[in-house]
Amino acid sequence: MSLTAWLPFALLALMLALMALRVPIWVSMFVPGVVGYLLLSTPTALLAYLKGLAFARFTLYDLSVIPLFILMGQLATQGGLSAALFRAAAAFVGHWRGGLAQASVLACAAFGAVCGSSVATAATIANVALPQMKRYGYDGGLATATLAAGGTLGILIPPSVVLVVYAIIAEQNIAKLFAAALLPGLLAAAGYCIAIAVFCRLRPAAGPAEPRQSWGERLRTLGRVWPVVLIFGLVFGGIYGGVFTATEAAAVGAVLTLLVGLLSGELKWPGIQRALLATAETTAMIFMIFVGADMLNSALALSQMPARVADFVGHLDLPPLLVLAAILVFYIILGGVMDELSMLLLTLPVIFPTVMALDLYGLPPESKAIWFGILVLCVVNIGLIAPPVGLNVYVVNGLARDVPMARTYRFVFIFLASDAVRTTLLLLFPMLSLWLVQFVG
């Protein structure tokens, strides 16, 4: 067997071994990439590639949207928008069985519209919702599982950092991907609320109802969530209306979120400092993952692995839709051992050309790429709450230390069932993702 045949698998095995040893993710990808490049090329060629690697990646204008959307989310977190969102949702649905859990999902969806981060959404809403659910006697497993699942809406409902990364790698229009993600995001929120309602009808003690609030109280809570509506309307109205680009919209959103926080009195100088520091740390982590993935993908490209995989799949005597379903299952499995950004950066250069070569419902290339991006985003969400990793579960359980992790995972399967139904619908009916895209110029 030739070197190019077995080397890609050895490099991937080395990467997973380094990750298992808790080596930073970008290093776990960078080191195998350097080893592979040396074996398939020369030291001189490697040094020439490394010389321009960081410059070529970090001078991309599209990358500037990432820290801006992260900053908008951090300012929203520090500015106290989450509490108002939860109280408003609870005022309308809290008197139902499981109503506070449903309110948590709705608050996550609304906060995700100004955040773009799954972990930040889960942690922020959990700080507000967990004490309230505990006060009314909610099962701890249902409460934590709801918040972990609801947090995934932070990267499904635009703006989404993961979707921005996909757009950059697949060279697709960010605004069109945001439009495509909106309806699936709303379907996800609705599906979670339905799953909670069904479960609490079968197990009423798990999610007791709180007292019904008057219409006057409900309207007062709505009056406190206008900043989120304003920010979402201006940012995404501007994008879809062609007033400004996604990067400009992210900058406008960050400034608006800062102003709202300052005017409300919730955002102080220490909060601004924490937001800036968290933005810098998260951005640096993402950009270093870009570098590590670029290095490993370059080595894999030298081995001709992407072309061989595309050729192999193209010659399979299987229906294209079955091949796509198998790819999505592969992503779900991989999501159990890798974080979503690393997974996309590593696999898309190999998987994306393969999918684009498939004849899927006769879709044109751009529509196919956008639809596949939404499908990938949905299965990435599954990896955020599914065992054994389930990053969101770890985050929420860290805030609810009295709830065993195993109990949270028992209730997570309620939401995984909803995810499976939604992903199947999106797979069978591409227009659920593509309908809004036609209105984006």
Disulfide bonds with the S-S distance in Angstrom:
none
